[in-house]
Amino acid sequence: MAVLIGLIILVFAAAVMLWPDNGAEPHSEEETEESDLPEGLVLLGEEQIRSSEIMVETVGEGSAVELVFPATIAASPTGSARIDARAAGVVRSVQKTLGDYVRQGETIARIESAEAAALASQLSAARARVNELSAAYERERRLFEANVTARQDLEAVRANLQVAQSELSRAQAAVAAAGVSGDGRSLAVTSPLAGRVTAAPIVLGSFVDAGEELYQIVNPNAMQIEVALPSAEASRIQPGDEATLELAENREIGARVRSVTPSLDPESRSATAVLSLTRSIPGLQPGAFLQARIRPSGEVDTGRMSVPESAVQSLDGQEVVFVRTRRGFQTRPVVTGARSAGRVVIESGLEANWRIATENAFLLKAELEKEEAEHGH
């Protein structure tokens, strides 16, 4: 009996020592679950998605058609001015030269001209005539009040005075418009708009004829884009169509078709579309060339699809989107194409009707990078 009891005790002690640790098993299972997660998966529940304000959009079939055309930057009709000499004479002063900024109404040069002397003389004569008739009217008024002259004499003098005053007003307006100097020898050359001098053939001391070009002024904030449309494509472009302009250094700006010429140019056999900019862009120079991508309204390329630019993220040097799954979001590598109007064309990597993260998709990228950093440590 003692031997039997001893054997039972030994068996029980061995069983206790060799039985596996129950607390280690859950940890092992947890490690197995983490290692089995697909690469690029971000675990997120519906509540977490709502609190993070991550927007989800269903990928649709088709992408807007874009037509590419050469374009030229030009000053709008109200944003440029050619300033000519209004009278023949000698250039006596030049205040502005090529590249200078000028204000609207600012005097930028002066021309010594016989017309200035004539205008000054007319003003002096008109002023003297008004003074003379004013004195005559006062004299006639006193005589009329003293019952010495008839009313018709007073009315005749008053009419002559009014005519003289009108002539004086006309002479003053002519002198002011011409910018006649105080000494009556020169005329002012003024700018009709604010902008910069883009051409200045004026030469100090030279003789200029009436109508000869002196300056060209362009307002840099009043630019428009002129696009040459081949005859085959002209009918597809309509006012209101959206466009994108490709600038230097991979910059893009939005534009909109303002008008399209109804007929073709007889030499180039092309129509011209005028694009207006959505905002002022500093640095645009009239005459510069660029490319315009115009999206005809209603035309869709069913062979491609596009998504918001915010949906495409760069991860480890590769462009990806985050596709909604049952447990969260899964990264999918994509090949992108043209970008315009806040959207990017997806050449491959996506299928229609997939649901992807768009707005605030960068939060998913940040979460994935955070997890990779933690595992790296």
C-alpha positions as CSV (number, residue, x, y, z in Angstrom):
1,M,0.0,0.0,0.0
2,A,2.8,2.4,0.9
3,V,4.5,1.7,-2.4
4,L,1.2,2.2,-4.3
5,I,0.6,5.6,-2.6
6,G,4.2,6.6,-3.4
7,L,3.8,5.8,-7.1
8,I,0.5,7.8,-7.3
9,I,2.3,10.9,-5.7
10,L,5.2,10.6,-8.2
11,V,2.8,10.4,-11.2
12,F,0.8,13.5,-10.0
13,A,4.0,15.5,-9.4
14,A,5.3,14.6,-12.9
15,A,1.9,15.6,-14.5
16,V,2.0,19.0,-12.8
17,M,5.5,19.7,-13.9
18,L,5.0,18.6,-17.5
19,W,1.5,20.2,-18.1
20,P,1.7,23.2,-20.6
21,D,1.3,26.8,-19.3
22,N,-2.3,27.9,-20.0
23,G,-1.3,31.6,-20.0
24,A,1.1,31.3,-22.9
25,E,-1.4,29.9,-25.4
26,P,-3.5,33.1,-26.0
27,H,-0.3,35.1,-26.7
28,S,0.8,32.5,-29.2
29,E,-2.6,32.7,-30.9
30,E,-2.5,36.5,-31.0
31,E,0.9,36.4,-32.7
32,T,-0.4,34.0,-35.2
33,E,-3.4,36.3,-36.1
34,E,-1.1,39.3,-36.5
35,S,1.3,37.4,-38.8
36,D,-1.6,36.2,-40.9
37,L,-2.9,39.7,-41.7
38,P,-2.6,40.7,-45.4
39,E,0.2,43.2,-46.1
40,G,-1.2,46.7,-46.4
41,L,-4.4,46.1,-44.4
42,V,-5.6,48.9,-42.0
43,L,-8.0,47.5,-39.5
44,L,-10.8,50.1,-38.9
45,G,-14.4,49.8,-37.9
46,E,-17.4,51.9,-39.0
47,E,-17.2,54.1,-35.9
48,Q,-13.5,54.8,-36.4
49,I,-14.1,55.6,-40.0
50,R,-16.8,58.1,-39.1
51,S,-14.8,59.7,-36.4
52,S,-11.8,60.1,-38.7
53,E,-14.1,61.7,-41.4
54,I,-12.7,59.3,-44.0
55,M,-15.0,59.6,-47.1
56,V,-15.6,56.5,-49.2
57,E,-16.6,56.7,-52.9
58,T,-17.6,54.0,-55.4
59,V,-15.3,53.9,-58.4
60,G,-17.4,54.6,-61.5
61,E,-16.8,53.6,-65.1
62,G,-15.5,56.1,-67.6
63,S,-13.4,59.3,-67.4
64,A,-13.9,62.7,-68.9
65,V,-12.4,63.1,-72.4
66,E,-9.5,65.6,-72.7
67,L,-8.3,67.1,-75.9
68,V,-4.9,68.7,-76.0
69,F,-4.2,71.8,-78.1
70,P,-1.4,74.4,-78.4
71,A,-2.3,77.7,-76.8
72,T,-0.9,81.2,-76.5
73,I,-1.0,83.7,-73.7
74,A,-2.5,87.1,-74.8
75,A,-3.6,90.3,-73.1
76,S,-7.3,90.7,-73.0
77,P,-8.8,93.6,-75.0
78,T,-9.4,95.6,-71.8
79,G,-6.0,94.7,-70.4
80,S,-3.7,96.2,-73.0
81,A,-3.3,99.6,-74.6
82,R,-1.3,101.1,-77.4
83,I,-0.4,104.8,-76.7
84,D,0.2,107.0,-79.7
85,A,1.2,110.6,-80.1
86,R,-1.9,112.7,-80.3
87,A,-0.1,115.5,-82.1
88,A,3.1,116.1,-84.0
89,G,6.0,117.5,-82.0
90,V,9.3,116.9,-80.3
91,V,9.6,114.4,-77.3
92,R,10.8,116.6,-74.4
93,S,10.6,114.2,-71.5
94,V,10.3,110.4,-70.9
95,Q,9.3,109.3,-67.5
96,K,8.8,105.6,-68.1
97,T,10.7,103.0,-70.1
98,L,10.5,99.3,-70.9
99,G,9.3,97.1,-67.9
100,D,8.3,100.0,-65.7
101,Y,5.0,100.0,-63.8
102,V,2.6,102.8,-64.6
103,R,-0.6,103.9,-62.9
104,Q,-3.9,104.7,-64.7
105,G,-3.8,108.3,-65.8
106,E,-0.2,108.8,-65.0
107,T,1.9,111.1,-67.2
108,I,4.7,109.0,-68.8
109,A,6.1,111.5,-71.4
110,R,5.7,115.0,-72.7
111,I,5.6,116.2,-76.3
112,E,6.4,119.9,-77.2
113,S,3.8,120.7,-79.9
114,A,2.2,123.6,-81.7
115,E,-1.1,122.0,-80.8
116,A,-0.4,122.7,-77.1
117,A,0.2,126.3,-77.9
118,A,-3.0,126.5,-79.9
119,L,-5.1,124.9,-77.2
120,A,-3.6,127.3,-74.6
121,S,-4.3,130.2,-76.8
122,Q,-7.9,129.1,-77.3
123,L,-8.3,128.8,-73.5
124,S,-6.9,132.3,-72.9
125,A,-9.2,133.8,-75.6
126,A,-12.3,132.0,-74.2
127,R,-11.4,133.2,-70.7
128,A,-11.0,136.8,-71.9
129,R,-14.3,136.7,-73.8
130,V,-16.1,135.5,-70.7
131,N,-14.6,138.3,-68.6
132,E,-15.6,140.9,-71.2
133,L,-19.2,139.7,-71.4
134,S,-19.5,139.3,-67.7
135,A,-18.6,143.0,-67.2
136,A,-21.1,143.9,-70.0
137,Y,-23.8,141.9,-68.4
138,E,-23.3,143.6,-65.0
139,R,-23.4,147.0,-66.7
140,E,-26.6,146.1,-68.6
141,R,-28.2,144.7,-65.4
142,R,-27.6,147.9,-63.5
143,L,-29.0,150.0,-66.3
144,F,-32.1,147.8,-66.5
145,E,-32.7,148.1,-62.8
146,A,-32.5,151.9,-63.2
147,N,-35.0,151.7,-66.0
148,V,-32.5,153.1,-68.5
149,T,-32.4,150.1,-70.9
150,A,-34.9,147.6,-72.1
151,R,-35.2,144.1,-71.0
152,Q,-34.3,142.7,-74.5
153,D,-30.9,144.4,-74.3
154,L,-30.2,142.7,-71.0
155,E,-31.4,139.3,-72.4
156,A,-29.2,139.7,-75.5
157,V,-26.1,140.3,-73.3
158,R,-27.0,137.4,-71.1
159,A,-27.3,135.0,-74.1
160,N,-23.9,136.1,-75.4
161,L,-22.4,135.5,-71.9
162,Q,-23.8,132.0,-71.8
163,V,-22.3,131.2,-75.2
164,A,-18.9,132.5,-74.1
165,Q,-19.1,130.4,-70.9
166,S,-19.8,127.3,-73.0
167,E,-16.8,128.0,-75.2
168,L,-14.6,128.4,-72.1
169,S,-15.8,125.1,-70.7
170,R,-15.0,123.4,-74.0
171,A,-11.5,125.0,-74.1
172,Q,-10.8,123.9,-70.5
173,A,-11.9,120.4,-71.2
174,A,-9.6,120.2,-74.3
175,V,-6.6,121.5,-72.4
176,A,-7.2,119.1,-69.6
177,A,-7.7,116.1,-71.9
178,A,-4.5,117.0,-73.8
179,G,-2.5,117.6,-70.6
180,V,-1.3,121.0,-71.7
181,S,1.5,122.2,-69.5
182,G,1.3,125.4,-67.5
183,D,3.4,127.3,-69.9
184,G,1.3,126.1,-72.8
185,R,4.1,124.4,-74.7
186,S,3.8,120.7,-74.3
187,L,1.2,117.9,-74.2
188,A,1.1,115.1,-71.7
189,V,1.3,111.4,-72.7
190,T,-0.8,109.5,-70.2
191,S,-1.6,105.8,-69.7
192,P,-5.3,104.7,-69.9
193,L,-4.7,101.7,-67.6
194,A,-2.5,100.4,-64.9
195,G,0.1,97.9,-66.0
196,R,3.7,97.5,-67.2
197,V,5.4,98.9,-70.3
198,T,5.9,96.1,-72.8
199,A,7.1,98.3,-75.7
200,A,8.6,101.8,-75.7
201,P,9.8,102.9,-79.1
202,I,9.7,106.5,-77.9
203,V,13.1,108.4,-78.1
204,L,13.9,111.5,-76.1
205,G,14.4,114.5,-78.4
206,S,12.9,112.8,-81.5
207,F,10.2,114.3,-83.7
208,V,7.0,112.2,-83.8
209,D,4.0,112.5,-86.0
210,A,0.4,112.3,-84.8
211,G,-0.6,108.7,-84.4
212,E,2.9,107.4,-84.1
213,E,3.3,104.6,-81.4
214,L,5.1,105.6,-78.3
215,Y,4.2,102.9,-75.7
216,Q,2.5,99.6,-75.2
217,I,1.0,98.9,-71.8
218,V,-0.2,95.5,-70.6
219,N,-2.0,94.7,-67.3
220,P,-0.5,91.4,-66.1
221,N,-3.7,90.6,-64.2
222,A,-5.8,90.7,-67.4
223,M,-4.5,87.8,-69.4
224,Q,-6.5,85.4,-71.6
225,I,-5.6,82.2,-73.3
226,E,-6.1,81.7,-77.1
227,V,-6.3,78.1,-78.3
228,A,-6.1,77.1,-81.9
229,L,-8.8,74.4,-82.6
230,P,-8.4,72.3,-85.7
231,S,-11.5,72.3,-87.9
232,A,-12.3,68.6,-87.0
233,E,-12.4,69.4,-83.2
234,A,-13.8,72.9,-83.2
235,S,-17.4,71.8,-83.1
236,R,-16.7,69.7,-80.0
237,I,-15.7,72.7,-77.9
238,Q,-18.4,74.9,-76.4
239,P,-18.4,77.9,-74.1
240,G,-18.4,76.8,-70.5
241,D,-16.2,73.7,-71.0
242,E,-13.5,73.2,-68.4
243,A,-9.8,73.2,-69.2
244,T,-6.4,72.8,-67.6
245,L,-3.3,74.8,-68.6
246,E,0.1,73.2,-68.3
247,L,2.8,75.7,-67.1
248,A,6.5,75.4,-66.4
249,E,7.8,73.3,-63.5
250,N,4.8,70.9,-63.8
251,R,2.4,73.5,-62.6
252,E,-1.3,73.4,-63.7
253,I,-4.0,76.0,-63.5
254,G,-7.7,75.8,-64.2
255,A,-9.5,77.7,-66.9
256,R,-12.8,77.8,-68.7
257,V,-13.8,78.3,-72.3
258,R,-15.3,81.8,-72.6
259,S,-16.0,81.9,-76.4
260,V,-15.2,80.1,-79.6
261,T,-15.0,81.9,-83.0
262,P,-17.9,80.8,-85.3
263,S,-15.7,80.6,-88.4
264,L,-12.3,79.3,-89.3
265,D,-9.2,81.3,-90.1
266,P,-8.8,81.3,-93.9
267,E,-5.0,80.7,-93.6
268,S,-4.6,78.3,-90.7
269,R,-8.1,76.6,-91.2
270,S,-8.6,76.6,-87.4
271,A,-11.0,78.2,-85.0
272,T,-9.9,80.1,-81.9
273,A,-11.2,79.3,-78.4
274,V,-10.7,82.0,-75.8
275,L,-10.1,80.7,-72.2
276,S,-10.5,82.8,-69.1
277,L,-8.4,82.0,-66.1
278,T,-10.1,81.0,-62.8
279,R,-7.6,83.1,-60.9
280,S,-4.8,85.6,-61.5
281,I,-1.4,83.9,-62.1
282,P,1.7,86.1,-61.7
283,G,4.5,85.6,-64.2
284,L,2.3,85.0,-67.3
285,Q,3.9,86.8,-70.3
286,P,1.9,87.7,-73.4
287,G,3.1,85.7,-76.4
288,A,4.2,82.7,-74.4
289,F,3.2,79.2,-75.5
290,L,1.7,76.4,-73.4
291,Q,-0.6,73.4,-73.7
292,A,-4.3,73.4,-73.0
293,R,-6.3,70.3,-72.1
294,I,-10.0,71.0,-72.7
295,R,-12.8,68.6,-71.5
296,P,-15.8,68.7,-73.9
297,S,-19.0,68.6,-71.9
298,G,-20.8,65.3,-72.0
299,E,-18.0,63.3,-73.6
300,V,-16.8,60.3,-71.6
301,D,-14.0,57.8,-72.3
302,T,-15.5,54.4,-71.1
303,G,-12.1,52.8,-71.4
304,R,-10.6,54.6,-68.5
305,M,-11.7,55.7,-65.0
306,S,-10.8,58.6,-62.7
307,V,-10.8,59.2,-59.0
308,P,-10.2,62.2,-56.8
309,E,-6.5,63.1,-56.4
310,S,-6.9,62.8,-52.6
311,A,-7.6,59.1,-53.0
312,V,-4.1,58.4,-54.5
313,Q,-1.3,58.2,-51.9
314,S,2.4,57.5,-52.3
315,L,3.6,54.6,-50.2
316,D,7.1,53.3,-50.3
317,G,7.6,55.0,-53.7
318,Q,4.5,53.5,-55.2
319,E,1.1,55.1,-55.8
320,V,-1.7,53.3,-54.0
321,V,-5.4,53.6,-53.2
322,F,-7.2,52.2,-50.1
323,V,-10.0,49.8,-51.0
324,R,-12.8,49.3,-48.4
325,T,-13.0,45.8,-47.1
326,R,-15.0,44.0,-44.4
327,R,-12.4,44.7,-41.8
328,G,-11.0,48.1,-42.9
329,F,-9.0,49.3,-45.9
330,Q,-6.6,47.3,-48.1
331,T,-3.9,49.1,-50.2
332,R,-4.0,48.5,-54.0
333,P,-1.2,49.7,-56.2
334,V,-2.4,51.7,-59.2
335,V,-0.9,53.2,-62.4
336,T,-2.0,56.8,-62.8
337,G,-2.3,59.0,-65.8
338,A,-3.2,62.6,-66.4
339,R,-4.3,64.8,-63.6
340,S,-6.7,67.7,-64.0
341,A,-9.6,69.5,-62.2
342,G,-8.7,67.7,-58.9
343,R,-9.0,64.2,-60.4
344,V,-6.5,61.7,-61.7
345,V,-6.9,59.0,-64.4
346,I,-6.3,55.4,-63.3
347,E,-4.7,53.5,-66.1
348,S,-4.7,50.1,-64.2
349,G,-5.1,48.6,-60.7
350,L,-8.8,49.5,-60.1
351,E,-12.1,48.0,-61.0
352,A,-15.5,49.6,-61.4
353,N,-17.8,49.5,-58.3
354,W,-14.9,49.2,-55.9
355,R,-15.3,51.4,-52.9
356,I,-12.2,53.5,-52.1
357,A,-11.2,56.1,-49.5
358,T,-11.1,59.6,-50.9
359,E,-11.1,62.5,-48.5
360,N,-8.7,62.1,-45.6
361,A,-7.2,59.0,-47.2
362,F,-3.8,60.3,-46.0
363,L,-4.8,59.2,-42.4
364,L,-4.8,55.6,-43.6
365,K,-1.4,56.0,-45.0
366,A,-0.2,57.5,-41.7
367,E,-1.7,54.6,-39.8
368,L,0.0,52.1,-42.0
369,E,3.4,53.8,-41.7
370,K,3.0,54.0,-38.0
371,E,2.3,50.2,-37.8
372,E,5.3,49.5,-40.0
373,A,7.5,51.6,-37.7
374,E,6.4,49.8,-34.6
375,H,7.0,46.4,-36.1
376,G,10.4,47.7,-37.3
377,H,11.4,48.4,-33.7
